[in-house]
Amino acid sequence: MKSMNANKIISVIIALISIAYIWMAYQIPQFPIPRPVDSDLFPKVLGFSLLILSILLFFDKTGISDAPAETVEGDRLPWYRRPTMKVVVTSVAIAAYALLLVPVGFVLASLSLCFGLALYYGYRNHLVNFVSSFGVVIVLYLIMTRVMEVYLPKGIIPY
């Protein structure tokens, strides 16, 4: 029997977490007033998405030896491109997003996060990056506010 690589171990852990998350999502009480989308739908969709992605990760054929040259040659990269710095930059960007969400608004904060991280991770076609980031943010905004009737902060844009 072949030993499990890091991806398989991580996928099993994520699958267990997603199963627990799905179980907790089914414990959310439903509103007595009928609604097209109840409060438990979004957590259920997230839980099942996480479970499906963990299964896909388990059956992924790439191994540690197939890692990109960037991780193998991490010491030769500039300091801001090293894998540990990518984690730090992404964490700081998410923290800044959380802090700016209310004063700046959902659309601008989300657009900045999406566009900025894509730029940091190396995507250089700025027009496509902006259009796709804007499209994703607007679709999420419309789904959350119009379909799910969730209040999202408007911030500095009066819409």
N, C-alpha and C positions, 0 to 999 in steps of 0.2 A: 504494500500500500504506500502510495506517495504521501509525503508529509504535506501538511497544509501550509500554504504560503501566507504572508501577511494579509493579503486581500481577502482570503477566505476566512481567516480568523476575525478580521474586522467586520466582514459581512455577516457572520454568525452573531456577533455582538449587536450589530445594528438591527438585525432581524428580531432578536429578542427584545430589544428596546421598542421597536415598532409594534410588536405584538402587544406589549404592555401598554403602549400608547393607544392602540386601537381599542383594547379592553376598556381603558379609561374614557375614551371618546364615547363608547356605548353607555357609559354611566351618566353622561350629561342629560339632565332632564329636558324634556321637550316643553315648549311653551303651550299653555292651554289654548291660545288663540292660533288657529291654523295660519301658517305662512308658507310661501312657496319654497323658501330655504330656511331651515331651522338652524339653531345655533350649533348643532352637533355635526352638520354636514362638512364644514371646512376641516375640523380635526380628523374626521374619518377619512376624507380624501387625502390629507397629509399622511396619516398613518399607513394607508394602503399604498400610497406612492413610495413611501420610505421602505416598506416591505418588498415591493416589486424591485426597487433599485438595489436593495441588498441581495436579492436573489440573482439579479443580473451581475452584480459584483462577484458573487460566489462563483459563477460560471465563466467569468472573464478569463480569457486564455493568456493574457499578458502576465508575466511574472516579474520578479524583482530584477532578473538579469535583463529584461526587456525595458528597463527604466530609461527614460530619455537621457541623453548625454548631459543635460543640464544638471540632473541630480547626481550623476556619477562624477562630473567635473565641477562640483559645487564650489570648491576652493578657488578655482580659476575665474569664477564669475565676479562681476562687480558686486560690492556689498549689498546694493539694493535689489539685486536679482537672485540672491541666494535663497534657497527654500525657506529657511527660518525667517528671513526678512519678509518673505511673501506672506507668511502667517501673521507676522506682526503688523504689516501694513494693512492687510485685510481686516484684522481685528480692530485696529485703530479706525479704519474707515467705517466699520459697522457701529462702533461706539459713537463716532461723530455723527453718523446718520441718526442714531437714536436721540442724540442731544439736539439735533437740528430739525427733527421731524415736526415738532409743534411750531417753533417760531418761523421756519422757512416754508413749511407745508409739505404734504405728502408728495406732490408731483415734482417739485424742484429738488427735494432731498433724495427721492428715489432716482430721479434722472441723473443727479450728480453721482450717486453711488454706482449706478449701473455703468454710466459712461466712463467714470474715473477708474473703476476697477478693470474694465475692458481695456482701457488705454494703458494702465499699469501692467497688465498681463501681456501686453505686446500687440494688441490689435491696432493697426495704424490707419485704416480707412475711416477717417473721421466722420464723413457724411453717412456712411452705412452704420457706423457705430451710433451716431446720434439718432438717426431715423429708427433703428431697431430698438434702442433704449427708450426713446420717446413712445414708440408704439406699444412696447410691453408695459410701460408705466401707465399709459392712458387706458389700455385694456384692463389692467388690474384695478385702476381707479374706478372705471365705469362698472365693472363687475361688483366691486366692493360697495360702492355707493348706490347704484341703481338696482342691482339684483338682490344683494344681500342686505341692503339698507344699513350699512355700517358707516358711522361717522368717521371721516378722516380729516385731519387738520388742513385747513385751506392755506394758512400761512400768509405770505405777502401777495399772492395772486388772488384777486377778487373774482371768483368764478362761481 
